[in-house]
Amino acid sequence: MTVFVGDEELTTALLDRLAHHATVITTKGKSYRMRKRRDPEASTTAVTPTKPPPRAAPRS
């Protein structure tokens, strides 16, 4: 499926530009969203990461 019906090239270009400056955060464990879906009373307290994420390379 494409965002712009029938224009796969435009959709690919749009997604590429959106993802270019994105910060990807990788988490481990079960999804908080799915846990809340199963148990609406589930805790929503923040979890402190065990190590900081890697720094991004400077942009030129």
MITIRO-959829 format. One line per 10 residues: number of its first residue (from 1); their letters; for each residue x, y, z of N, C-alpha, C. Coordinates in steps of 0.02 Angstrom, whole numbers, always signed. Layout:
BEGIN
NUM> A> X:Y:Z:X:Y:Z:X:Y:Z | ...
//
This chain:
BEGIN
1> MTVFVGDEEL> +42:-59:+0:+0:+0:+0:+44:+62:+0 | +25:+111:-36:+64:+174:-38:+22:+230:-9 | +57:+279:+19:+23:+338:+47:-13:+375:-8 | +22:+385:-64:-8:+418:-121:-26:+364:-171 | -89:+349:-175:-113:+293:-215:-82:+293:-284 | -50:+237:-301:-22:+229:-367:+46:+262:-378 | +72:+298:-328:+136:+333:-337:+186:+307:-286 | +213:+248:-299:+260:+217:-253:+324:+258:-246 | +346:+289:-299:+407:+329:-298:+399:+389:-251 | +343:+424:-254:+330:+481:-211:+323:+459:-138
11> TTALLDRLAH> +290:+404:-126:+283:+378:-58:+351:+361:-29 | +393:+327:-68:+460:+309:-45:+501:+371:-29 | +498:+422:-71:+535:+484:-60:+511:+519:+3 | +446:+521:+14:+418:+553:+73:+441:+518:+137 | +435:+452:+138:+456:+414:+197:+531:+420:+209 | +570:+422:+156:+642:+430:+162:+659:+497:+194 | +626:+550:+173:+639:+616:+203:+616:+620:+275 | +561:+588:+292:+537:+588:+361:+585:+550:+406 | +611:+495:+382:+654:+453:+424:+726:+478:+426 | +746:+521:+380:+815:+544:+376:+839:+578:+440
21> HATVITTKGK> +800:+620:+469:+819:+656:+530:+787:+627:+593 | +758:+569:+587:+724:+538:+643:+774:+508:+692 | +754:+506:+755:+793:+472:+806:+759:+406:+820 | +795:+352:+812:+767:+286:+823:+783:+265:+894 | +731:+248:+931:+739:+225:+1000:+719:+152:+1003 | +766:+110:+1021:+754:+39:+1026:+742:+20:+1098 | +687:-13:+1111:+672:-34:+1180:+669:-110:+1183 | +677:-135:+1244:+672:-207:+1254:+613:-219:+1301 | +587:-278:+1299:+532:-295:+1343:+465:-290:+1308 | +413:-298:+1347:+346:-296:+1319:+323:-225:+1306
31> SYRMRKRRDP> +279:-218:+1258:+253:-153:+1238:+208:-124:+1293 | +221:-61:+1311:+179:-28:+1360:+108:-19:+1332 | +105:-3:+1268:+40:+7:+1237:-2:-56:+1239 | +29:-113:+1222:-7:-176:+1223:-25:-197:+1295 | +21:-183:+1342:+7:-200:+1412:-54:-161:+1437 | -56:-97:+1420:-112:-56:+1441:-177:-79:+1409 | -172:-104:+1348:-231:-129:+1313:-259:-190:+1350 | -213:-234:+1373:-235:-294:+1409:-259:-277:+1479 | -224:-229:+1512:-240:-212:+1581:-246:-136:+1588 | -306:-108:+1582:-314:-35:+1585:-290:-4:+1650
41> EASTTAVTPT> -284:-44:+1703:-261:-19:+1768:-186:-25:+1776 | -150:-44:+1723:-77:-54:+1727:-42:+12:+1744 | +13:+7:+1779:+52:+65:+1798:+80:+100:+1737 | +84:+167:+1741:+112:+205:+1686:+174:+244:+1709 | +207:+219:+1762:+266:+254:+1787:+323:+247:+1738 | +366:+298:+1736:+422:+299:+1690:+476:+250:+1712 | +511:+223:+1663:+566:+177:+1676:+631:+211:+1656 | +681:+211:+1700:+745:+241:+1686:+787:+192:+1645 | +815:+214:+1589:+856:+168:+1549:+920:+150:+1586 | +946:+90:+1573:+1006:+67:+1608:+1069:+99:+1581
51> KPPPRAAPRS> +1071:+116:+1517:+1128:+152:+1489:+1102:+203:+1439 | +1137:+260:+1433:+1114:+312:+1387:+1120:+289:+1314 | +1077:+316:+1271:+1080:+298:+1200:+1144:+326:+1169 | +1168:+297:+1114:+1229:+323:+1082:+1215:+392:+1053 | +1267:+433:+1053:+1260:+500:+1025:+1262:+497:+949 | +1224:+539:+918:+1223:+542:+845:+1287:+576:+820 | +1309:+556:+761:+1368:+587:+731:+1351:+659:+711 | +1400:+704:+716:+1386:+774:+696:+1366:+778:+623 | +1320:+821:+609:+1297:+831:+540:+1342:+881:+505 | +1352:+870:+442:+1395:+917:+405:+1355:+957:+356
//
